Amino acid sequence: MRIMLIYPKYPLKNIVDPDWEEEYNAVSKMPFLETGLYDEYEKRLIFSKLYENENYIFLYRGWMLEPENHPSLIFPQYNWFSDHIQAKTANSGFFWTELLKPYIIGPTILYPNEFLDNLQEEKGTESRDVLGEILYSPAASELGNSIFVKDGVKSESEPVISSAEELSLLLSKMKNHIGKFRDGLIFKPAVKVENEKRFFCFAVNNNVSIFPSDNIQNEEKDFLNNIINTVIPAFNLNFFTLDTACVDGKTVLVELGHGEYSSLKNLSTEEFSETLEFIAEKI
């Protein structure tokens, strides 16, 4: 089985998006795979090579897409290693936060968009102002004074607030950037983390491979395996990332993500290429 690795196309040109160019150039040298480009706007694929007598598994690596724009939905005739449903599931904290509560940092409060809309209608004012009153009330004291804020998928570059006024400003900034909150809003205590790592997880034929495997400490093995054994049957994921860190000497889960959209972070392009070669041999 060969891998067809699809990257986002730069608008109006038949070249890869420059932000993915380094990885694209590295994997293009690997003999076991071909590369292609996906034009999200014109909904088309451009292949470097596509041999009719070869069996391919297609894998997207690129920017986060709305499910209706994901290439697995647009081109169902190809055999995709991961699809638009898995991508949305893995990237939304509203799907995995409750399930993985024993492993994450501190208490978490989830406010879906429906709650925010109802809140605004009931109070007759901007929901962000009412949220400030709620979060800095005695009822929400478990979060502490310093709070980490993100929507269901992404956070801003400075996501920590310490007052209702700062929350209102941050939410205005977030809404101006993305136009909407993806799924809703997530609030956690802002804590100091150390030794952040990213692990790519591949579930192939009931076997799970974690990379970089040489970066897993003994005390992390059971922690990672427990999360993986919880996630795979619940969400049917076969390509995802786990971001971990240390808080007060204890390993915690910072975030679950989808492997298609996750940057390499602590992996080099060469290591990622070797990872894909290993996976291609197992498929």
PASEBA-1860 file (N, C-alpha, C; in nm, 3 decimals):
! residues 283
1> MRIMLIYP> 0.084/-0.120/0.000/0.000/0.000/0.000/0.087/0.125/0.000 ~ 0.055/0.220/-0.087/0.128/0.345/-0.093/0.042/0.456/-0.031 ~ 0.108/0.560/0.015/0.038/0.674/0.073/0.034/0.788/-0.028 ~ -0.084/0.846/-0.046/-0.099/0.969/-0.123/-0.123/1.081/-0.022 ~ -0.023/1.164/-0.003/-0.029/1.269/0.098/-0.072/1.400/0.033 ~ -0.185/1.453/0.077/-0.246/1.572/0.016/-0.222/1.695/0.103 ~ -0.172/1.802/0.040/-0.144/1.927/0.110/-0.228/2.041/0.051 ~ -0.249/2.149/0.126/-0.328/2.261/0.073/-0.254/2.335/-0.037
9> KYPLKNIV> -0.326/2.368/-0.142/-0.269/2.443/-0.254/-0.272/2.592/-0.226 ~ -0.167/2.660/-0.270/-0.163/2.805/-0.258/-0.263/2.866/-0.357 ~ -0.344/2.961/-0.314/-0.447/3.016/-0.404/-0.388/3.073/-0.533 ~ -0.451/3.041/-0.645/-0.420/3.092/-0.778/-0.289/3.039/-0.837 ~ -0.219/2.953/-0.762/-0.095/2.894/-0.814/-0.095/2.744/-0.785 ~ -0.033/2.666/-0.874/-0.026/2.522/-0.854/0.097/2.483/-0.773 ~ 0.107/2.543/-0.656/0.216/2.512/-0.564/0.156/2.491/-0.425 ~ 0.232/2.425/-0.339/0.186/2.400/-0.204/0.182/2.532/-0.126
17> DPDWEEEY> 0.092/2.540/-0.029/0.089/2.656/0.060/0.227/2.671/0.125 ~ 0.288/2.789/0.121/0.425/2.806/0.173/0.443/2.760/0.318 ~ 0.339/2.768/0.399/0.352/2.727/0.538/0.371/2.576/0.553 ~ 0.340/2.500/0.447/0.358/2.355/0.451/0.472/2.310/0.361 ~ 0.545/2.405/0.305/0.645/2.373/0.203/0.758/2.286/0.256 ~ 0.807/2.314/0.376/0.919/2.237/0.430/0.882/2.090/0.445 ~ 0.765/2.064/0.503/0.722/1.925/0.519/0.695/1.861/0.384 ~ 0.630/1.934/0.296/0.597/1.884/0.162/0.724/1.843/0.087
25> NAVSKMPF> 0.827/1.926/0.093/0.952/1.895/0.024/1.021/1.772/0.084 ~ 1.010/1.757/0.216/1.074/1.643/0.282/1.005/1.512/0.246 ~ 0.872/1.509/0.252/0.802/1.383/0.225/0.803/1.350/0.076 ~ 0.817/1.452/-0.009/0.818/1.426/-0.154/0.938/1.343/-0.197 ~ 1.040/1.337/-0.112/1.160/1.260/-0.144/1.146/1.113/-0.107 ~ 1.040/1.079/-0.036/1.024/0.942/0.011/0.970/0.853/-0.100 ~ 1.029/0.736/-0.122/0.991/0.651/-0.236/0.856/0.580/-0.220 ~ 0.802/0.573/-0.100/0.681/0.494/-0.076/0.553/0.576/-0.089
33> LETGLYDE> 0.566/0.706/-0.120/0.444/0.787/-0.129/0.451/0.886/-0.244 ~ 0.333/0.933/-0.282/0.320/1.044/-0.376/0.254/1.160/-0.302 ~ 0.264/1.276/-0.360/0.203/1.394/-0.299/0.102/1.456/-0.395 ~ 0.009/1.528/-0.337/-0.091/1.598/-0.416/-0.129/1.728/-0.348 ~ -0.201/1.813/-0.421/-0.247/1.941/-0.367/-0.399/1.943/-0.370 ~ -0.455/2.006/-0.268/-0.601/2.020/-0.263/-0.637/2.167/-0.272 ~ -0.718/2.201/-0.372/-0.768/2.336/-0.389/-0.905/2.344/-0.322 ~ -0.907/2.405/-0.204/-1.030/2.412/-0.127/-1.138/2.495/-0.197
41> YEKRLIFS> -1.094/2.596/-0.272/-1.190/2.689/-0.333/-1.250/2.632/-0.461 ~ -1.169/2.567/-0.541/-1.218/2.507/-0.665/-1.257/2.361/-0.647 ~ -1.234/2.307/-0.527/-1.270/2.169/-0.495/-1.210/2.070/-0.595 ~ -1.077/2.073/-0.606/-1.011/1.979/-0.697/-0.879/1.933/-0.637 ~ -0.834/1.817/-0.683/-0.708/1.759/-0.641/-0.610/1.761/-0.758 ~ -0.483/1.789/-0.729/-0.377/1.789/-0.829/-0.270/1.692/-0.781 ~ -0.242/1.587/-0.857/-0.150/1.483/-0.814/-0.013/1.501/-0.879 ~ 0.092/1.468/-0.801/0.225/1.461/-0.862/0.232/1.338/-0.952
49> KLYENENY> 0.184/1.225/-0.900/0.174/1.100/-0.976/0.056/1.023/-0.918 ~ -0.010/0.945/-1.002/-0.117/0.857/-0.955/-0.122/0.737/-1.048 ~ -0.065/0.626/-1.002/-0.056/0.506/-1.085/-0.183/0.424/-1.071 ~ -0.245/0.389/-1.182/-0.372/0.317/-1.179/-0.359/0.178/-1.120 ~ -0.244/0.115/-1.133/-0.227/-0.021/-1.084/-0.175/-0.028/-0.941 ~ -0.169/0.085/-0.873/-0.123/0.090/-0.735/-0.242/0.111/-0.640 ~ -0.232/0.055/-0.518/-0.330/0.080/-0.415/-0.280/0.192/-0.324 ~ -0.364/0.293/-0.307/-0.326/0.409/-0.226/-0.417/0.425/-0.105
57> IFLYRGWM> -0.358/0.475/0.001/-0.436/0.527/0.112/-0.412/0.678/0.111 ~ -0.519/0.757/0.110/-0.508/0.902/0.101/-0.507/0.964/0.241 ~ -0.418/1.060/0.258/-0.406/1.126/0.388/-0.391/1.276/0.367 ~ -0.479/1.355/0.428/-0.472/1.501/0.417/-0.384/1.557/0.527 ~ -0.298/1.653/0.492/-0.219/1.728/0.589/-0.230/1.873/0.552 ~ -0.298/1.952/0.633/-0.312/2.092/0.596/-0.388/2.171/0.699 ~ -0.444/2.282/0.654/-0.516/2.372/0.743/-0.649/2.312/0.786 ~ -0.696/2.355/0.900/-0.824/2.308/0.950/-0.936/2.350/0.855
65> LEPENHPS> -1.022/2.254/0.823/-1.131/2.278/0.729/-1.265/2.251/0.795 ~ -1.366/2.322/0.750/-1.502/2.286/0.789/-1.532/2.150/0.726 ~ -1.612/2.065/0.793/-1.637/1.930/0.739/-1.684/1.929/0.595 ~ -1.766/2.027/0.555/-1.818/2.026/0.418/-1.711/2.059/0.314 ~ -1.594/2.108/0.359/-1.486/2.139/0.265/-1.373/2.036/0.268 ~ -1.386/1.935/0.350/-1.279/1.835/0.364/-1.273/1.749/0.238 ~ -1.151/1.719/0.189/-1.140/1.643/0.063/-1.201/1.502/0.070 ~ -1.209/1.443/0.189/-1.269/1.309/0.199/-1.417/1.312/0.166
73> LIFPQYNW> -1.482/1.426/0.191/-1.624/1.440/0.157/-1.641/1.473/0.009 ~ -1.551/1.555/-0.044/-1.561/1.597/-0.184/-1.522/1.484/-0.279 ~ -1.428/1.398/-0.236/-1.377/1.291/-0.321/-1.390/1.155/-0.251 ~ -1.512/1.108/-0.233/-1.533/0.981/-0.161/-1.485/0.858/-0.238 ~ -1.450/0.875/-0.365/-1.405/0.761/-0.445/-1.266/0.712/-0.405 ~ -1.193/0.795/-0.328/-1.060/0.755/-0.283/-1.066/0.695/-0.142 ~ -0.966/0.616/-0.110/-0.959/0.547/0.019/-0.886/0.637/0.119 ~ -0.961/0.710/0.202/-0.902/0.805/0.297/-0.871/0.737/0.429
81> FSDHIQAK> -0.751/0.761/0.479/-0.710/0.706/0.608/-0.791/0.768/0.721 ~ -0.830/0.893/0.704/-0.908/0.964/0.804/-1.005/1.055/0.731 ~ -1.125/1.075/0.788/-1.225/1.151/0.714/-1.269/1.277/0.789 ~ -1.364/1.349/0.728/-1.406/1.479/0.781/-1.475/1.466/0.917 ~ -1.541/1.354/0.944/-1.609/1.336/1.073/-1.505/1.316/1.183 ~ -1.405/1.234/1.155/-1.299/1.213/1.254/-1.223/1.342/1.282 ~ -1.199/1.420/1.177/-1.126/1.546/1.194/-1.202/1.642/1.285 ~ -1.332/1.657/1.262/-1.411/1.747/1.345/-1.418/1.697/1.489
89> TANSGFFW> -1.437/1.567/1.505/-1.449/1.510/1.639/-1.323/1.533/1.721 ~ -1.208/1.501/1.662/-1.083/1.510/1.736/-1.045/1.653/1.770 ~ -1.087/1.749/1.688/-1.045/1.886/1.711/-1.138/1.965/1.803 ~ -1.254/1.912/1.833/-1.347/1.987/1.917/-1.336/1.943/2.062 ~ -1.298/2.036/2.146/-1.291/2.007/2.289/-1.424/1.968/2.348 ~ -1.533/2.003/2.280/-1.665/1.968/2.330/-1.692/1.818/2.316 ~ -1.616/1.750/2.231/-1.632/1.606/2.217/-1.551/1.529/2.320 ~ -1.426/1.575/2.345/-1.338/1.490/2.424/-1.312/1.537/2.567
97> TELLKPYI> -1.345/1.662/2.600/-1.311/1.712/2.733/-1.376/1.632/2.846 ~ -1.505/1.608/2.837/-1.574/1.535/2.943/-1.521/1.392/2.955 ~ -1.498/1.328/2.841/-1.451/1.190/2.841/-1.313/1.178/2.905 ~ -1.227/1.275/2.880/-1.089/1.267/2.926/-1.063/1.352/3.050 ~ -1.167/1.384/3.123/-1.155/1.470/3.241/-1.049/1.423/3.341 ~ -1.032/1.290/3.364/-0.930/1.247/3.461/-0.787/1.282/3.421 ~ -0.766/1.315/3.294/-0.629/1.334/3.246/-0.593/1.480/3.219 ~ -0.691/1.570/3.218/-0.664/1.708/3.175/-0.632/1.798/3.293
105> IGPTILYP> -0.598/1.923/3.261/-0.556/2.019/3.363/-0.678/2.077/3.433 ~ -0.694/2.043/3.559/-0.792/2.108/3.644/-0.936/2.100/3.596 ~ -1.028/2.167/3.665/-1.170/2.169/3.625/-1.189/2.246/3.496 ~ -1.293/2.212/3.423/-1.322/2.277/3.294/-1.470/2.309/3.287 ~ -1.502/2.428/3.236/-1.641/2.467/3.214/-1.663/2.483/3.064 ~ -1.767/2.416/3.012/-1.801/2.421/2.871/-1.932/2.497/2.852 ~ -1.930/2.596/2.765/-2.052/2.669/2.731/-2.074/2.657/2.580 ~ -2.164/2.569/2.535/-2.190/2.557/2.390/-2.255/2.682/2.334
113> NEFLDNLQ> -2.250/2.696/2.202/-2.307/2.815/2.138/-2.455/2.833/2.170 ~ -2.528/2.722/2.185/-2.671/2.732/2.217/-2.691/2.801/2.351 ~ -2.604/2.769/2.447/-2.611/2.832/2.579/-2.583/2.982/2.568 ~ -2.481/3.016/2.489/-2.444/3.157/2.474/-2.556/3.236/2.406 ~ -2.619/3.177/2.306/-2.729/3.244/2.236/-2.847/3.266/2.330 ~ -2.882/3.164/2.407/-2.993/3.176/2.501/-2.962/3.278/2.610 ~ -2.837/3.280/2.652/-2.795/3.374/2.755/-2.815/3.517/2.707 ~ -2.776/3.542/2.583/-2.789/3.676/2.527/-2.936/3.716/2.515
121> EEKGTESR> -3.021/3.621/2.474/-3.164/3.651/2.459/-3.229/3.678/2.593 ~ -3.192/3.598/2.694/-3.253/3.614/2.826/-3.215/3.747/2.891 ~ -3.087/3.783/2.878/-3.037/3.902/2.947/-3.053/4.029/2.866 ~ -3.077/4.012/2.734/-3.093/4.131/2.650/-2.966/4.211/2.635 ~ -2.851/4.147/2.650/-2.723/4.216/2.635/-2.623/4.118/2.576 ~ -2.502/4.165/2.548/-2.400/4.078/2.490/-2.367/3.964/2.586 ~ -2.364/3.842/2.533/-2.338/3.726/2.619/-2.201/3.734/2.684 ~ -2.103/3.798/2.617/-1.970/3.804/2.676/-1.970/3.885/2.806
129> DVLGEILY> -2.054/3.988/2.817/-2.059/4.066/2.939/-2.123/3.985/3.053 ~ -2.227/3.909/3.019/-2.292/3.826/3.120/-2.200/3.713/3.164 ~ -2.122/3.659/3.070/-2.029/3.553/3.103/-1.928/3.599/3.206 ~ -1.881/3.720/3.192/-1.786/3.774/3.289/-1.843/3.772/3.430 ~ -1.969/3.810/3.443/-2.034/3.808/3.573/-2.043/3.666/3.628 ~ -2.072/3.570/3.539/-2.085/3.431/3.582/-1.950/3.374/3.625 ~ -1.848/3.392/3.542/-1.718/3.332/3.569/-1.650/3.390/3.691 ~ -1.677/3.516/3.719/-1.616/3.578/3.836/-1.716/3.593/3.950
137> SPAASELG> -1.805/3.495/3.958/-1.899/3.484/4.069/-1.853/3.370/4.159 ~ -1.901/3.362/4.283/-1.860/3.252/4.372/-1.890/3.114/4.314 ~ -1.992/3.104/4.226/-2.030/2.974/4.170/-1.921/2.915/4.081 ~ -1.837/3.001/4.027/-1.731/2.954/3.937/-1.593/2.968/3.999 ~ -1.588/2.976/4.131/-1.461/3.001/4.199/-1.360/2.887/4.180 ~ -1.405/2.768/4.138/-1.314/2.656/4.118/-1.211/2.684/4.010 ~ -1.242/2.777/3.919/-1.147/2.810/3.814/-1.034/2.900/3.863 ~ -1.056/2.969/3.974/-0.958/3.063/4.023/-0.971/3.198/3.953
145> NSIFVKDG> -0.880/3.288/3.983/-0.888/3.423/3.927/-0.831/3.430/3.786 ~ -0.728/3.352/3.760/-0.662/3.352/3.629/-0.718/3.238/3.545 ~ -0.783/3.271/3.432/-0.858/3.173/3.355/-0.808/3.167/3.211 ~ -0.791/3.045/3.161/-0.754/3.021/3.022/-0.881/3.006/2.940 ~ -0.889/3.081/2.828/-1.011/3.085/2.747/-0.981/3.041/2.604 ~ -1.066/2.956/2.548/-1.056/2.920/2.406/-1.195/2.887/2.357 ~ -1.211/2.885/2.224/-1.337/2.832/2.173/-1.321/2.681/2.164 ~ -1.416/2.613/2.101/-1.410/2.468/2.100/-1.288/2.410/2.033
153> VKSESEPV> -1.216/2.491/1.955/-1.103/2.441/1.876/-0.974/2.518/1.901 ~ -0.979/2.650/1.895/-0.857/2.730/1.898/-0.860/2.836/2.008 ~ -0.740/2.881/2.046/-0.729/2.992/2.140/-0.654/3.107/2.073 ~ -0.669/3.225/2.128/-0.593/3.341/2.080/-0.449/3.333/2.130 ~ -0.364/3.423/2.082/-0.223/3.421/2.121/-0.204/3.455/2.269 ~ -0.296/3.533/2.327/-0.289/3.565/2.470/-0.424/3.531/2.532 ~ -0.443/3.402/2.566/-0.576/3.354/2.602/-0.610/3.360/2.751 ~ -0.524/3.420/2.833/-0.547/3.420/2.978/-0.605/3.553/3.024
161> ISSAEELS> -0.711/3.545/3.105/-0.773/3.666/3.157/-0.782/3.658/3.309 ~ -0.796/3.773/3.373/-0.804/3.775/3.521/-0.915/3.867/3.571 ~ -1.006/3.906/3.481/-1.120/3.989/3.524/-1.230/3.980/3.420 ~ -1.350/4.021/3.459/-1.462/4.021/3.366/-1.437/4.118/3.250 ~ -1.369/4.228/3.279/-1.340/4.326/3.174/-1.244/4.267/3.070 ~ -1.141/4.195/3.118/-1.047/4.133/3.025/-1.115/4.024/2.943 ~ -1.208/3.953/3.002/-1.282/3.850/2.929/-1.362/3.913/2.815 ~ -1.430/4.022/2.843/-1.511/4.088/2.740/-1.424/4.131/2.623
169> LLLSKMKN> -1.306/4.188/2.653/-1.215/4.231/2.547/-1.163/4.113/2.466 ~ -1.127/4.003/2.535/-1.075/3.886/2.465/-1.180/3.823/2.374 ~ -1.304/3.812/2.423/-1.408/3.750/2.341/-1.443/3.837/2.220 ~ -1.437/3.968/2.236/-1.459/4.057/2.121/-1.351/4.035/2.017 ~ -1.227/4.022/2.063/-1.114/3.997/1.972/-1.131/3.864/1.901 ~ -1.169/3.760/1.975/-1.188/3.627/1.916/-1.296/3.630/1.809 ~ -1.406/3.697/1.838/-1.517/3.699/1.744/-1.480/3.780/1.619 ~ -1.400/3.884/1.636/-1.356/3.962/1.521/-1.266/3.880/1.430
177> HIGKFRDG> -1.187/3.791/1.489/-1.091/3.712/1.410/-1.159/3.601/1.332 ~ -1.250/3.528/1.396/-1.304/3.409/1.332/-1.452/3.422/1.295 ~ -1.517/3.530/1.340/-1.657/3.552/1.304/-1.756/3.474/1.387 ~ -1.709/3.368/1.452/-1.797/3.286/1.536/-1.710/3.205/1.630 ~ -1.772/3.155/1.734/-1.702/3.062/1.822/-1.730/2.920/1.772 ~ -1.625/2.844/1.750/-1.643/2.706/1.703/-1.695/2.621/1.817 ~ -1.819/2.581/1.808/-1.889/2.496/1.906/-1.927/2.569/2.034 ~ -1.851/2.668/2.075/-1.882/2.739/2.198/-1.754/2.786/2.265
185> LIFKPAVK> -1.755/2.797/2.397/-1.639/2.847/2.471/-1.601/2.750/2.582 ~ -1.470/2.740/2.605/-1.414/2.651/2.706/-1.329/2.733/2.801 ~ -1.347/2.709/2.931/-1.274/2.782/3.033/-1.203/2.684/3.126 ~ -1.073/2.710/3.150/-0.992/2.627/3.239/-0.910/2.717/3.330 ~ -0.863/2.665/3.443/-0.768/2.742/3.524/-0.638/2.762/3.444 ~ -0.582/2.881/3.451/-0.453/2.906/3.385/-0.342/2.861/3.479 ~ -0.271/2.757/3.439/-0.164/2.703/3.522/-0.034/2.700/3.443 ~ 0.075/2.697/3.514/0.206/2.691/3.451/0.236/2.547/3.411
193> VENEKRFF> 0.267/2.526/3.283/0.300/2.392/3.235/0.446/2.388/3.191 ~ 0.505/2.271/3.199/0.644/2.251/3.159/0.657/2.128/3.071 ~ 0.763/2.126/2.992/0.798/2.008/2.912/0.682/1.964/2.822 ~ 0.630/2.057/2.744/0.520/2.023/2.652/0.572/1.934/2.539 ~ 0.492/1.834/2.504/0.528/1.740/2.397/0.407/1.714/2.309 ~ 0.433/1.675/2.186/0.325/1.633/2.096/0.355/1.492/2.047 ~ 0.257/1.403/2.062/0.269/1.266/2.014/0.167/1.242/1.903 ~ 0.212/1.187/1.792/0.123/1.147/1.683/0.084/1.001/1.704
201> CFAVNNNV> -0.045/0.974/1.697/-0.095/0.838/1.720/-0.162/0.786/1.593 ~ -0.120/0.668/1.550/-0.178/0.602/1.433/-0.239/0.469/1.478 ~ -0.367/0.450/1.451/-0.432/0.322/1.478/-0.451/0.250/1.346 ~ -0.375/0.145/1.324/-0.375/0.071/1.197/-0.403/-0.075/1.224 ~ -0.515/-0.127/1.170/-0.547/-0.269/1.184/-0.539/-0.315/1.330 ~ -0.600/-0.238/1.418/-0.607/-0.269/1.561/-0.472/-0.258/1.633 ~ -0.373/-0.205/1.565/-0.244/-0.177/1.629/-0.223/-0.028/1.638 ~ -0.176/0.018/1.753/-0.154/0.161/1.774/-0.004/0.190/1.777
209> SIFPSDNI> 0.037/0.288/1.699/0.177/0.332/1.697/0.183/0.477/1.744 ~ 0.279/0.507/1.830/0.295/0.642/1.883/0.432/0.693/1.845 ~ 0.436/0.814/1.792/0.563/0.877/1.756/0.569/1.017/1.814 ~ 0.686/1.064/1.858/0.814/0.991/1.860/0.820/0.896/1.979 ~ 0.837/0.769/1.954/0.837/0.669/2.061/0.958/0.684/2.154 ~ 1.068/0.737/2.100/1.187/0.751/2.183/1.178/0.870/2.279 ~ 1.067/0.944/2.271/1.050/1.060/2.360/0.951/1.030/2.472 ~ 0.911/0.904/2.485/0.814/0.866/2.589/0.890/0.818/2.713
217> QNEEKDFL> 0.870/0.887/2.824/0.930/0.845/2.950/0.849/0.729/3.008 ~ 0.913/0.651/3.096/0.845/0.535/3.153/0.713/0.571/3.220 ~ 0.711/0.684/3.292/0.590/0.723/3.364/0.480/0.772/3.270 ~ 0.516/0.801/3.143/0.417/0.848/3.047/0.347/0.735/2.972 ~ 0.407/0.616/2.971/0.354/0.507/2.888/0.212/0.471/2.927 ~ 0.188/0.445/3.055/0.054/0.408/3.099/-0.044/0.523/3.079 ~ 0.004/0.645/3.102/-0.080/0.763/3.086/-0.130/0.773/2.942 ~ -0.039/0.762/2.846/-0.076/0.771/2.704/-0.165/0.654/2.663
225> NNIINTVI> -0.129/0.535/2.707/-0.208/0.417/2.669/-0.350/0.424/2.724 ~ -0.366/0.475/2.844/-0.500/0.489/2.903/-0.586/0.584/2.821 ~ -0.526/0.696/2.779/-0.601/0.792/2.697/-0.637/0.729/2.562 ~ -0.540/0.667/2.500/-0.562/0.608/2.367/-0.670/0.500/2.373 ~ -0.666/0.416/2.475/-0.765/0.309/2.489/-0.904/0.363/2.520 ~ -0.912/0.486/2.568/-1.040/0.551/2.591/-1.091/0.618/2.463 ~ -1.000/0.681/2.391/-1.036/0.763/2.276/-1.079/0.680/2.154 ~ -1.001/0.578/2.121/-1.025/0.506/1.995/-1.164/0.442/1.989
233> PAFNLNFF> -1.206/0.365/2.090/-1.342/0.307/2.079/-1.452/0.410/2.088 ~ -1.428/0.520/2.160/-1.533/0.622/2.177/-1.552/0.706/2.052 ~ -1.444/0.739/1.983/-1.450/0.832/1.871/-1.413/0.771/1.737 ~ -1.369/0.645/1.738/-1.333/0.578/1.612/-1.225/0.655/1.537 ~ -1.124/0.699/1.611/-1.015/0.776/1.551/-0.901/0.684/1.510 ~ -0.834/0.716/1.399/-0.715/0.640/1.364/-0.594/0.729/1.334 ~ -0.609/0.861/1.349/-0.496/0.952/1.328/-0.520/1.075/1.414 ~ -0.447/1.086/1.523/-0.471/1.197/1.614/-0.344/1.231/1.690
241> TLDTACVD> -0.345/1.344/1.756/-0.230/1.387/1.836/-0.271/1.403/1.982 ~ -0.175/1.381/2.069/-0.192/1.407/2.211/-0.083/1.503/2.254 ~ -0.123/1.620/2.305/-0.027/1.716/2.360/-0.025/1.698/2.511 ~ 0.092/1.672/2.565/0.106/1.652/2.708/0.200/1.757/2.767 ~ 0.197/1.769/2.898/0.286/1.860/2.969/0.295/1.814/3.113 ~ 0.381/1.878/3.189/0.393/1.851/3.333/0.339/1.969/3.410 ~ 0.256/1.942/3.509/0.206/2.043/3.602/0.236/1.993/3.743 ~ 0.321/2.067/3.813/0.363/2.028/3.949/0.418/1.884/3.949
249> GKTVLVEL> 0.495/1.852/3.846/0.559/1.721/3.839/0.471/1.608/3.790 ~ 0.344/1.637/3.757/0.250/1.534/3.713/0.220/1.552/3.564 ~ 0.219/1.441/3.490/0.185/1.447/3.347/0.036/1.471/3.329 ~ 0.001/1.565/3.244/-0.140/1.596/3.216/-0.159/1.607/3.065 ~ -0.284/1.592/3.024/-0.319/1.611/2.883/-0.355/1.758/2.862 ~ -0.283/1.822/2.772/-0.314/1.960/2.737/-0.425/1.964/2.633 ~ -0.413/1.875/2.533/-0.508/1.882/2.422/-0.504/1.754/2.339 ~ -0.621/1.715/2.291/-0.633/1.614/2.187/-0.653/1.688/2.055
257> GHGEYSSL> -0.589/1.641/1.950/-0.605/1.707/1.821/-0.610/1.605/1.709 ~ -0.641/1.650/1.590/-0.641/1.560/1.476/-0.508/1.568/1.404 ~ -0.453/1.453/1.367/-0.321/1.450/1.307/-0.311/1.521/1.174 ~ -0.424/1.534/1.103/-0.420/1.604/0.975/-0.388/1.751/0.993 ~ -0.440/1.810/1.099/-0.431/1.955/1.117/-0.320/1.997/1.214 ~ -0.255/1.900/1.278/-0.159/1.932/1.384/-0.020/1.957/1.326 ~ 0.044/2.064/1.368/0.181/2.091/1.326/0.274/1.987/1.387 ~ 0.395/1.978/1.333/0.488/1.878/1.383/0.541/1.910/1.521
265> KNLSTEEF> 0.545/2.036/1.556/0.586/2.082/1.689/0.725/2.030/1.725 ~ 0.736/1.919/1.801/0.866/1.871/1.845/0.925/1.763/1.754 ~ 0.862/1.740/1.639/0.915/1.643/1.541/0.979/1.716/1.424 ~ 1.087/1.660/1.372/1.146/1.716/1.251/1.072/1.658/1.130 ~ 1.086/1.722/1.015/1.024/1.671/0.893/1.079/1.533/0.858 ~ 1.207/1.510/0.886/1.267/1.381/0.857/1.205/1.272/0.944 ~ 1.185/1.303/1.073/1.124/1.206/1.163/0.982/1.174/1.119 ~ 0.910/1.277/1.074/0.772/1.254/1.031/0.768/1.167/0.906
273> SETLEFIA> 0.862/1.190/0.814/0.870/1.107/0.693/0.897/0.962/0.729 ~ 0.986/0.939/0.824/1.016/0.803/0.867/0.893/0.739/0.933 ~ 0.819/0.820/1.005/0.695/0.773/1.067/0.597/0.724/0.962 ~ 0.579/0.803/0.857/0.487/0.766/0.750/0.533/0.638/0.679 ~ 0.663/0.624/0.663/0.715/0.503/0.599/0.680/0.380/0.683 ~ 0.695/0.393/0.814/0.663/0.284/0.904/0.514/0.247/0.895 ~ 0.428/0.351/0.889/0.284/0.329/0.881/0.247/0.265/0.747 ~ 0.311/0.311/0.639/0.282/0.255/0.506/0.310/0.106/0.502
281> EKI> 0.411/0.062/0.574/0.445/-0.080/0.577/0.340/-0.161/0.651 ~ 0.268/-0.097/0.744/0.171/-0.168/0.826/0.032/-0.172/0.762 ~ 0.003/-0.078/0.674/-0.131/-0.070/0.615/-0.151/-0.184/0.515
END
